[in-house]
Amino acid sequence: MPAEFSQKSTSRRGLVIGAVGHRYLPDERIALLDSISRVLDDVTGDSNEVVVLVSVAEGADRLIIEAAALLGIPYTCVLPCPADRFEEDFSGASSILEFRRFLTGASKVVQPENEPSDRISGYLWASHFIVDRADTLIAVWDGQPANGPAGTGYAIEEAGVRCVPVIWIPTEAPHEPIALELATSTFDEFTRPIRQPVERPFRCGASAETGRTSRCAEPADRGR
């Protein structure tokens, strides 16, 4: 694992690893689980207090939870709505049982204080909750723009605005992790440089779409 994937936090709250990813994945579960586990292990390093923030949708979220559990890393389940309503999104009884098992194993479960009026609003709340609190974001991503708000691509762009380091695990084989370098003005610029691992993963700034500014004091590539 390249050294640039290491992330240490000096915060008293410990290291918070956010995680997002696609629901529909190729049939390469073991390989993806291995890549996720290697990234979590490397990012965690020798940190004593670590938590993974992740939703519990089908697909990547559950692989991330499984990897965290195998490594003994506590995880917080971030639900977009009450659990019984969330279960309506799942594909069948076995998926619902798995969902409930992962909730039982969570160190904490959070959801919006007020039930969202629609499905997208709930997923958007969960995405913001994860990105806003993450020291590092792990994304199991196909490299394509999101179809709308609350998708994996959207979460990655929001991380860029906030200067949260992102480690991309491609959904395509061989699933080798890549540290992203993001520009936040347009999605075309945002995706352009990401194929090359970098020492400092972000060019920070204001998003043309949201108008929000980065929490960073200055661009990470200043002086290049």
C-alpha positions as CSV (number, residue, x, y, z in Angstrom):
1,M,0.0,0.0,0.0
2,P,1.5,3.4,-1.0
3,A,2.6,5.5,1.9
4,E,0.3,8.4,0.9
5,F,-2.7,6.4,2.1
6,S,-1.7,6.7,5.7
7,Q,-3.8,9.2,7.6
8,K,-3.3,10.1,11.2
9,S,-5.6,12.4,13.3
10,T,-4.5,14.5,16.2
11,S,-8.1,15.2,17.1
12,R,-9.3,14.2,20.6
13,R,-12.3,12.5,19.0
14,G,-9.9,10.1,17.3
15,L,-9.7,9.2,13.6
16,V,-13.0,9.2,11.7
17,I,-13.1,7.3,8.4
18,G,-16.0,8.1,6.1
19,A,-17.0,5.5,3.6
20,V,-19.3,5.6,0.5
21,G,-19.9,3.4,-2.5
22,H,-22.2,2.0,-5.1
23,R,-25.1,-0.3,-4.4
24,Y,-24.6,-2.3,-7.6
25,L,-21.2,-3.9,-7.9
26,P,-19.5,-6.4,-10.2
27,D,-19.3,-10.0,-9.1
28,E,-15.9,-9.6,-7.6
29,R,-16.8,-9.5,-3.9
30,I,-13.7,-11.1,-2.5
31,A,-11.3,-8.9,-4.5
32,L,-13.2,-5.8,-3.5
33,L,-13.3,-6.9,0.2
34,D,-9.6,-7.4,0.1
35,S,-8.9,-3.9,-1.3
36,I,-11.2,-2.3,1.2
37,S,-9.6,-4.2,4.1
38,R,-6.1,-3.2,3.0
39,V,-7.1,0.5,2.8
40,L,-8.8,0.4,6.2
41,D,-5.8,-1.3,7.8
42,D,-3.4,1.2,6.3
43,V,-5.4,4.3,7.0
44,T,-6.0,3.2,10.6
45,G,-2.3,2.7,11.2
46,D,-1.5,2.7,14.9
47,S,-4.5,5.0,15.8
48,N,-6.1,3.8,19.1
49,E,-9.5,5.5,18.6
50,V,-11.0,4.9,15.1
51,V,-14.5,4.8,13.8
52,V,-15.9,4.2,10.4
53,L,-19.0,6.2,9.3
54,V,-21.0,4.3,6.7
55,S,-24.6,3.7,5.6
56,V,-26.0,0.2,5.3
57,A,-27.3,0.1,1.8
58,E,-26.7,-3.0,-0.3
59,G,-23.4,-3.3,-2.1
60,A,-20.3,-1.3,-1.1
61,D,-21.6,-0.1,2.2
62,R,-21.9,-3.7,3.5
63,L,-18.6,-4.7,2.2
64,I,-17.0,-1.8,4.1
65,I,-18.8,-2.8,7.3
66,E,-17.7,-6.4,6.8
67,A,-14.1,-5.3,6.3
68,A,-14.3,-3.1,9.4
69,A,-15.7,-5.9,11.5
70,L,-13.0,-8.3,10.4
71,L,-10.4,-5.8,11.4
72,G,-12.1,-5.1,14.7
73,I,-12.8,-1.4,13.8
74,P,-15.9,0.0,15.3
75,Y,-18.5,1.4,12.8
76,T,-21.4,3.8,13.0
77,C,-24.3,3.2,10.8
78,V,-25.7,6.3,9.2
79,L,-29.3,5.8,8.1
80,P,-31.1,8.1,5.7
81,C,-34.4,7.4,7.4
82,P,-35.9,5.1,10.1
83,A,-34.7,1.5,9.8
84,D,-38.1,0.1,8.9
85,R,-38.5,2.6,6.1
86,F,-35.0,2.0,4.9
87,E,-35.7,-1.7,4.6
88,E,-38.2,-0.9,1.9
89,D,-35.2,-0.2,-0.4
90,F,-33.7,-3.7,-0.1
91,S,-34.0,-6.6,-2.5
92,G,-35.5,-9.2,-0.3
93,A,-35.7,-11.0,3.1
94,S,-32.1,-12.1,3.2
95,S,-30.9,-8.5,2.6
96,I,-33.1,-7.2,5.4
97,L,-31.8,-9.8,7.8
98,E,-28.2,-8.9,6.8
99,F,-29.1,-5.2,7.4
100,R,-30.4,-5.9,10.8
101,R,-27.3,-8.0,11.7
102,F,-25.1,-5.1,10.7
103,L,-27.2,-2.7,12.8
104,T,-26.8,-5.0,15.8
105,G,-23.0,-5.0,15.4
106,A,-22.7,-1.2,15.1
107,S,-21.2,0.9,17.9
108,K,-23.8,3.6,17.2
109,V,-26.7,4.2,14.8
110,V,-27.7,7.7,13.7
111,Q,-30.5,9.0,11.5
112,P,-32.1,12.4,10.8
113,E,-33.9,13.9,13.8
114,N,-36.9,14.5,11.6
115,E,-38.0,11.9,9.1
116,P,-37.1,13.2,5.6
117,S,-40.0,14.0,3.3
118,D,-38.6,11.9,0.5
119,R,-36.0,9.2,-0.2
120,I,-33.4,11.5,-1.9
121,S,-33.5,14.0,1.0
122,G,-32.7,11.2,3.4
123,Y,-29.8,9.9,1.3
124,L,-28.4,13.4,0.9
125,W,-28.6,13.9,4.7
126,A,-26.6,10.7,5.2
127,S,-24.0,11.7,2.6
128,H,-23.5,15.1,4.2
129,F,-23.3,13.6,7.7
130,I,-20.5,11.2,6.6
131,V,-18.4,13.7,4.6
132,D,-18.8,16.5,7.1
133,R,-17.2,14.4,9.9
134,A,-14.6,12.4,8.0
135,D,-10.9,12.9,8.3
136,T,-10.5,10.6,5.3
137,L,-13.2,9.3,2.8
138,I,-13.0,5.9,1.3
139,A,-15.0,5.6,-1.9
140,V,-15.9,2.4,-3.8
141,W,-16.6,4.2,-7.1
142,D,-17.0,3.5,-10.8
143,G,-15.4,6.8,-11.7
144,Q,-18.5,8.3,-13.3
145,P,-20.5,11.4,-12.3
146,A,-23.5,10.7,-10.0
147,N,-26.9,10.6,-11.7
148,G,-28.0,13.2,-9.2
149,P,-27.5,14.4,-5.6
150,A,-26.6,11.9,-2.9
151,G,-24.7,9.5,-5.2
152,T,-21.1,8.4,-4.7
153,G,-19.7,10.9,-7.2
154,Y,-21.5,13.7,-5.4
155,A,-20.1,12.6,-2.0
156,I,-16.6,12.7,-3.5
157,E,-17.1,16.2,-4.9
158,E,-18.3,17.4,-1.6
159,A,-15.2,15.9,0.0
160,G,-13.1,17.9,-2.4
161,V,-14.8,21.1,-1.5
162,R,-14.1,20.4,2.2
163,C,-10.5,19.2,1.5
164,V,-11.2,15.8,2.9
165,P,-8.6,13.3,1.5
166,V,-10.3,10.6,-0.6
167,I,-9.0,7.1,-1.4
168,W,-10.8,5.7,-4.5
169,I,-11.2,2.0,-4.8
170,P,-12.3,1.4,-8.4
171,T,-15.2,-1.0,-8.9
172,E,-13.4,-2.4,-11.9
173,A,-10.6,-4.9,-11.5
174,P,-7.9,-4.9,-10.2
175,H,-9.5,-2.5,-7.6
176,E,-6.1,-0.9,-6.7
177,P,-6.7,2.1,-4.5
178,I,-5.9,5.6,-5.8
179,A,-5.5,8.8,-3.8
180,L,-7.5,11.4,-5.6
181,E,-6.5,14.9,-6.7
182,L,-9.6,17.0,-7.2
183,A,-10.5,20.3,-8.7
184,T,-13.9,21.5,-7.5
185,S,-15.1,23.9,-10.1
186,T,-16.7,21.5,-12.5
187,F,-17.1,17.7,-12.7
188,D,-14.9,17.6,-15.8
189,E,-12.0,19.3,-14.0
190,F,-12.8,17.3,-10.9
191,T,-12.3,14.0,-12.6
192,R,-9.5,14.9,-14.9
193,P,-6.4,14.3,-12.7
194,I,-7.5,11.4,-10.5
195,R,-5.7,8.5,-12.2
196,Q,-2.4,9.4,-10.6
197,P,-1.6,8.8,-6.9
198,V,-0.4,12.1,-5.3
199,E,1.3,13.1,-2.1
200,R,-1.3,15.7,-1.2
201,P,-4.6,14.6,-2.6
202,F,-6.5,17.9,-3.1
203,R,-6.7,21.2,-4.7
204,C,-9.1,23.0,-2.5
205,G,-11.4,25.9,-3.2
206,A,-15.0,26.9,-3.7
207,S,-17.5,24.8,-5.6
208,A,-19.1,26.5,-8.6
209,E,-22.3,24.6,-7.8
210,T,-22.6,25.0,-4.1
211,G,-20.6,28.2,-3.5
212,R,-19.1,26.6,-0.3
213,T,-15.4,27.1,0.4
214,S,-13.0,24.6,1.6
215,R,-12.1,24.3,5.2
216,C,-8.4,24.3,4.2
217,A,-6.3,27.4,4.7
218,E,-4.8,27.3,1.2
219,P,-4.7,25.1,-1.9
220,A,-2.8,21.9,-1.3
221,D,-1.0,22.4,-4.6
222,R,0.2,25.9,-4.0
223,G,3.6,26.5,-5.3
224,R,3.6,23.7,-7.8
